[in-house]
Amino acid sequence: MSAFMGENMNPKIRSTTIIAVKKDGKVAMAGDGQCTLGETICKGNSTKVRKIYGGKILTGFAGSVADAFTLLDKFEAKVNEYGGDVMRSAVELAKMWRTDRMLQKLEAMLLVADKDTMLLISGDGNVIEPEKDAIAIGSGGNYAYSAALAYLDSCENGGIKMTAKEIAEKSLRIAGSICIYTNDHVTVEEV
C-alpha cells in the first residue's frame, strides 16, 4: 500500500475550474492550475487552457489529466480533419466518445470555443452550447458561472465595463476563493 494514497488505493480525482465567456465579439477562457489527488494538492501551476488550430480555437479541460489530454488530442485531430469547424469537430468527437469503449472510460470534460461558438463536450456524448454567454466546468464551475452571469448582467445594464477576458479571470478568482479544488493560479486565453 502506498503511504501517499493511504488506505484508499483509488482516490477520487478532483480539480480545476474552467470558464468561457463571450462578449463584444471576443471569447475568453480561463482555468486554474490546481491538480488534486484525494485530499492532497499535487500541483498548483498546471495549464489547462490552450489555444489550438493556429490560435483560433480555445480548449480547456477538467477531470483526469491523462484522460483530458487524450480527448484534447482527439478533438484537435477532428478540428484539423474538419478545417477548424468547432461544432462539427465537437459532434464527431462526441460520437466517437460514445461508441469507443476505451474513450467511454475517460473521466474528463472539455470546453472548446472559437470567436463564434462555445461548447461543452461531456463524457456521456453530449455537446452543449450554452444559452447565455458563459459556460463553466469543473469543481468550481457553478461558482465561476454564477459570477460570470452577474458580471455580464451588470455590463448589459450599464453598471460596469469589463471585457470577456476580465470577466473570465474575475469569475475564476471568485470560484477559487470558494472551491477548495480551485486555486488562484489563473491562465486566461482569448480569441
Salt bridges, closest charged atoms under 4 A:
ASP24 OD2 - LYS23 NZ 2.80
GLU81 OE1 - LYS78 NZ 3.67
GLU92 OE2 - ARG88 NE 3.68
GLU92 OE2 - LYS95 NZ 3.31
ASP116 OD2 - LYS115 NZ 3.24
GLU169 OE2 - ARG173 NH2 3.02
GLU189 OE1 - LYS51 NZ 3.93
